[in-house]
Amino acid sequence: MTSSADGTLLRPGTPAHRRAKVALLGTGMATFALLWSAQPLLVLIGQEFSVSATEASLLLSAATAALAAAVLPLARLSERFGRARVIGAGLALAVVAGLGLVLAGSWPAVLALRTLQGAALAAVPAAALAWVAEEVHPRAVTQLGGLYIAGTSIGGMGGRLLAGGAAELWGWRGALLTVALISTALAAAALALLPRSRHRGRRVVPTALPDDGDPYRATRLRLYAVGGLGMAMFVGIYNVIVYRTHAEPYSLGVGLGSMFFLTYAAGTLTSAQAGRLTARAGVRGTVLLGLATCAAGVLVTLATPLWAIWVGLLLLAGGFFVAHAVASSTVAGVAPRPSAAAGRYTLAYYLGSSVGGVLLGQAWEVGAWGGTAVAALVIIAVAGAAAAGLPRRPLGAGAPRTTRRS
């Protein structure tokens, strides 16, 4: 049975739906440009403050760890104060921290500001997908969630490339300033376009499944596993690929090696199509297809030519972002509290990032690229086992029942 609120949910083809698409794309871009722009600058920052490579890498680890720690509290705040308000406040604080980095005069100050920036950026993943689950018609949830994920891939890739190029001209401080200013413009435009919330606290329960308390807990746990394991594999591969291309027989410099981040573009394209794929193959089929594509990409990278490595990474990125887009978009729609589910998914996602970087780094030290590939394939297999228990057809495809949280 359809609630009277369903008539006000965003549907494809409406002006509000089109504004939401642009807003979510821009929000994802601004957030992940700020988060990952420090990655190509680690050497320059480390040289200025005379810290080792391991210490310099804390600029990424501190930010992602803070993001993981802050996402659940911020998810609760977004329930109380509104999704858009929390997203806007988080992005504003992240930009201020980014501007502070430009002026920082000591290593502890830089590290503290990056930690603050990561915690502030947690506001976006904590609230954005919950907003989608509450405000968008179930048939369009995966499409809009996929566009947000596409924005994150564009932002992650663009932030790295923009920072690396700007650093050649103005140093690492100028690079971070450039990213912060562009992210500010993107975030302001996105928040201006985002339609106001009308259904905060709305609970969406697909009628295709029984409503007996919380029958979707196992499904959510599987989706968390897909996100965390997938990110562990993905980040680990991209961390290690720089070492592989820097070593013999390639001996590529940092600048040329960073060009492999352009393969993120495949993820931008595939995540934006995740909704269509889910409509045809269902949640389980689409996630498994994405993971199988990741595995194929890892196998292709075992070949020696650089073009083969490039093709393998294209497959890897394309497959990962499909699985991630479907999992992250689905999880909030099958939860009594969408923001809490989105927050837990983000927590799993970034814990996977932290663990995967270490595990695949150790695999590289023990077995070079062959060992890295084996470790990545094992992680993909475990994620596939979790995904095999997901529902076949898209969740929420039937008419939803809507209730308010008391």
N, C-alpha and C positions, 0 to 999 in steps of 0.2 A: 504494500500500500504506500502511496506517495504522499509525503507531507506537503502542506501548503507552502513550506519554505523552499521546496524544490523549484518553484517557479522563479525564484530570485537567484538561483545558483548560476554561475557563469557558464554559458554554453558557446560552442564554436560558432563563429560568424557574427557575434555581437560586438559592438564597439568596446565594451568593457573587457571582453575576452581578448581582443586584440591588444588592448593596453596592457593587460596582465602578461601577455606573452613577451612584450618588449621589456616590461618592468622586471620580470623574473630573469630574463636573459642578462640585462644590465646589472642586476644585483649580484648574480653569480660571477660575472666578469670582474666587477669592482672588488669583491671579497677575495677572490683567489689570486688576482694580480697583486694585492697587498700582501697576501700570505706567502707567496712563492717568489716574489721579486728579489729576495735576499739570496736565493740559491746561487745564481751565477756570480755573486759579489763576494762570496766567502773568502776567496784568496786575497782580494784587495783589502777587505776589512781586517782579515787576520794579519796582513802585513803591517797595516797602520798601528794596530794595537799589540803587535808582537805576540800573538797567540798561535798555538799549533792548529793544524787542520782539524784535529778532534775537537778542540775547544771551539773553533770557528763554527763547526757543524751544530753546536748548541743553539745557534741562531734559528735553525729550523726546528730542532727537537724541542726547544723551550716553547716556541710558538704553537706547535701542534699539540704538545702536552697540555699547555694552558687551554687551548681550544677544547680538547677532550674533557678537561676537568670542569670547564665553565658551561658546557652545552646543556646539561640537565638543569642546573639552577636557572639559566636564562630561558629555558623552555617553560619553566613554571612562571617566571616573570611575564613571559609573553601571553600566558593564559590570563593573567590578572590585568595587565596594562594594555594589551593589544599587540598583535603580531607586527604591524607596520611600525609602531612606536619603538618597539624593542629593536627591530632591524635598523631603523634610522639612528637610534642612539648608539648601537654597537658600531655601525659604520663610521659615525662621526668620531667616536673615541679612537677607533683604529686609525683614522686619518690623522688625528692629533698626535697619536703615538708615532706615526710615520714621519710627521714633520719634526717631532722631537728627536728622532734618530739622526736627522740631518745636522742637528746642533750638538749631539752628544759628544762629550770630550773624553770619556773613559769607557773601558770595556764593560765594567759592571753596569754602567748606565745604558749602554747599547743592549746588553742582554736583558735588563729589566724592562726596557721599552718594547723589545720584541715579545717578551712574555705578556706584557699588558696588551699588545696588539693582537696576539693570538687569542687571548681571553675575550677581547672585545669582538673579534670576528666570529666567535662562537654564536653570537646573536643571530646571524643569518641562517646557518643550517638548523639552528634550534627552532626557528619560527617559520622559515620560508615554505617548507614542505607541509607543515601543519596548516598554514594558510591555504595552500592548494587543496588539501584534503577537506577543509571546512567550506571553502568558498566556490569550488568548481564542481560542476556536474560530474558524477562518477565516470561517465564515458570519456571525459576529457582530462581526467586527473593525470594519467601517465603522459599524455602529450605535453601538458604544461610543466609537469615535473621533469620531463626529458629536456625541455628548453632551459630550465634552470641548470640542469646538469651540463647541458651544452655550454651555457655561459661560464660555468666553473672551468671547463676544459679550455675555452678561449682565454679566460682570464689567467689561468695557470700558465699556459703557453705564452700568451702575449706579455704577461708580467715579466717572465724570465727573459724573453727576447728583447723587450723594451729596455729593461734594466741593463742587460749586457751591452746593448748598443749605446745607450746613454752614458754608461761608464767609460766608454772609449773617449768620449768628448769631455765629460764633466766630472769624472771620478765617481766613486760609489755614493757620495752624498748627493751629488747632482742626479744620479740615477734614481735614488729613492725619492727625491723630491719630485722628479718627473712622474714617477708612478703614482705618488700620493695625489698630485694635482689632477691627473687624468682620472684616477679612481674617484676623487671627489665629484668631478663633473658627471661621471657615470652614475654614481650613487644618487646624486641629487635628482637627475632626470628620471631614474628608475622609481624613486619614491614618489615623485610627483605624478607618475603615470599609474602607480599601483592603485587599483580600485579599493575603496574603503571596505573594511570588514563588516559583514552583515550577520555572520553566523558563528561568531566566536564561541567556542565551547560545544559546537554541534558534534554529535556523535553519529557517524555513518556506519550502519550495520547492513551488509549485503544480505538480501533476502534469500540468496542462493544457499546460504549456510544457516544452521539453526542458531537461535539466540538463547543460549543457556548459560548466562553469566559471561564468561570470556572464552569462547571456543577457538580463538585465533592466537592464543599464546604460542603454541608450537609453530604456527606459521611465521609469527614475528621472530622467534628465535632462529628459524632457518634463514630468514631474510637478513638478520643481524650477522649470521655466519657468512653469508654470501658477501656482504659488504666488507666485513673485516678481513676475511681471507683474500678476497679479490684485491683489496687495497694493499695488503701485505705483499702479494705477488707483484703488483703493478709498480709500487714505489721501489721495491727491491731491484727489479729489473732495470728501471731507469737510473737508479743510483749506480749500479754496477756497469752499465753500458758506457759510461764516461771513462771508467778505468780500462775497459776492453779496447775502446777506440784510441785511447792514449798510449796503450802498450803496443809492442810489435805484433803484427807487421804493419799496423796502420800509422802509429805515431802522430795522431792528429792533435793539434793544439786545443786549448780549452774553447776557443771561439768556434772552430769548425766542429768540435765534438758536441757543442751545445745545439747545433743545428738539428740534431736528432730529436730534439723536443718538438720540432715542427710536425712530427708524426701524431702529436696530440690532435691535430686537425681531423684525423679520422674519427676520433671520439666525439668531436663536435658534431659531425655529420650523423653518426649512427645514433647518438643519444637523442637527437632531435626527431629521429624516426622510430624511437622505441615504442611510442603509443600505437603506431600502425602495426608494428610487429606483434605487439601483445594482443591486439584485436584479432589477429589471424592465428597466432600460435599459442596464446595464453601465457600466463605468468611463468609457469614451469618451463614450457617449451622455449620461450624467449630467453630466459636466464641461462638455460642449458646451451642454447645456441651461442650466446655470448661467451660462455666459458669454453666451449669447444673451439671457438675462433681464437681465443687467447692461447689455448694449447697449440693450435696450428701455428700461430705466430711465434711461439717459443721454439718450436721445432725448426721453423724456417731460419731463425737467427743462428742456428748451429752451423749453417753454411759460412764459408770464409768471405766471399765478396761483400763489399760494403753495401751494394744495392740489395743484396739478400737480407742483410741486417735491417736495412731501411724498410723493406717489404714486411719483414717479420714484425717490426715494431708497429707498422700501420695496422696489421691484423690484431696485434695485441691491444692497442689502444681502442680500435673499433669494437672489439669484442668486450673489453672490460667496461667501457662506458655504456654499452647496451645493458649488460647485467646490472650495473650500478644504478642506471636510470630507472629500470623496472623495479628493482628491490627497494630503492629509496622512495619512489613514488607510491609503492604499494603499502609499505609498512604503516604509514600514518593513517591510511584509509581502513585498516583492520584493527584499530586500537580504540579502546574507550576514551583515551586521551591522546589525540594525535600529536600534540607537541612533545609529550613525554616519549612516545614511540620514536618520533623523528630524532629526539635528543639521544636516545639509546642507540639508534642506528649510527648517528654521528660519532658517538663514543666508541662503538665497535670499529668504525671505519678508521678513526685516527689511532686507536690502539694498534690496529692492523698495520698502519703506516709505520709506527714506531718499531714494532716487532719485526716486520718484514724487512726493513732496511738493515737491521742487525743480522737476521738469519741469512739473507742472501749475500750480504757482505762476507759473512764467514764462509759461505759456500764458495764464493769466489776465491778466497784465500786458500781454501783446501783443494778445490778442484777446477779452478779457473772458470771459463765460461761453461764448460760441460757440467761442472758441479752446480753452477748457478741455474742452468736450465733444468736439471733434474729436480732441484729443490723447488723451483717454480712450478713444475708439472705436478709434483706431489701436493702442493698447496691448491692448485686448480682442481685436482682430483677430490680432495676433501671438500672443497666448495661445491663441486658437482654432486657429491653424495648428499650434502645438505639441501641442495636445490631440487634433487629428485623427489623429495617429499612435498614440494609446493603444489598448490592446486593447479589443475590443468587450465581452466578457463579464467579470463580476467576477473579479479575480485571486484565486486561492485558493479558488474555488468547489468544486473537486474535492477529493478526499481528499489531505491534505498529507503529504509525506515529511518527517520530522524528523531532523535530525542535530545533534550537538553541535559547537561550535567547539572546535578543539584549542588 
